[in-house]
Amino acid sequence: MTKECEHLAQIRDVTPSSRGCEECLAVGDTWVHLRMCLSCGHVGCCDSSKNKHASKHFKVSNHALIQSAQPDEDWRWCYVDEVFI
């Protein structure tokens, strides 16, 4: 049985909060890939980055859905249900 996401209602029409990882830019750090929150537009770095700001944003905001903010990637992920949407 395929697991489905139960958080699709959280998707909003958002604008990216920045052109890079919001927190890394603030402290002058680097990242690997970018993820954008589909609830508020927060842009954070991926879990392959040392700071993992996208995951940290989920943990403090409980915003379950992200999408890749990389030009060569086209996918969305639900942190809660652990499934691509």
C-alpha positions in Angstrom: 0.0 0.0 0.0 1.4 3.4 -1.0 1.4 6.0 1.8 -0.3 9.3 0.9 0.3 12.8 2.2 -2.5 14.1 4.5 -1.1 17.7 4.6 -1.9 19.0 1.1 -4.3 21.6 2.5 -1.2 23.4 4.0 0.1 24.4 0.5 -0.1 28.1 0.0 0.7 30.4 -3.0 4.1 31.5 -1.5 7.0 33.7 -2.6 10.6 32.5 -1.7 11.8 34.4 1.4 15.3 34.8 -0.1 17.6 33.8 -3.0 19.5 31.4 -0.8 19.3 29.8 2.6 17.9 32.6 4.8 19.8 31.6 7.9 23.1 30.8 6.1 23.0 34.1 4.3 22.5 35.9 7.6 25.7 34.4 9.1 27.8 34.1 5.9 27.7 30.3 5.7 27.3 28.0 2.6 24.8 25.3 1.7 24.5 22.4 -0.8 20.9 22.6 -2.1 17.8 24.7 -1.3 14.3 23.8 -0.2 11.3 26.1 0.0 8.5 25.7 2.5 5.1 25.5 0.8 3.3 27.0 3.7 5.3 30.3 4.2 8.0 30.5 1.5 10.9 30.1 3.9 14.1 29.0 2.0 16.4 26.8 3.9 19.3 24.5 3.1 18.9 20.7 2.6 19.9 17.9 5.0 23.1 17.4 3.0 24.1 20.9 4.1 25.9 21.1 7.5 23.2 23.4 9.0 20.0 21.6 7.7 17.9 24.8 8.0 15.0 23.4 6.0 14.5 20.6 8.4 15.0 22.9 11.4 12.3 25.2 10.0 9.9 22.2 9.9 10.7 21.3 13.5 9.9 24.8 14.8 7.1 25.7 12.5 5.4 22.4 11.9 5.1 23.3 8.2 5.1 19.8 6.7 5.6 20.4 3.0 8.7 21.6 1.1 9.7 21.7 -2.5 13.2 21.7 -4.1 14.3 25.2 -4.9 17.0 23.9 -7.2 16.6 24.9 -10.9 17.3 21.3 -12.1 14.9 19.5 -9.6 11.2 19.2 -9.6 9.8 17.5 -6.5 7.9 18.1 -3.2 8.2 16.3 0.1 6.1 15.9 3.2 8.2 15.7 6.4 5.4 14.2 8.5 4.2 11.5 6.1 7.7 11.0 4.7 6.5 10.8 1.2 7.0 12.6 -2.1 3.9 14.5 -3.3 
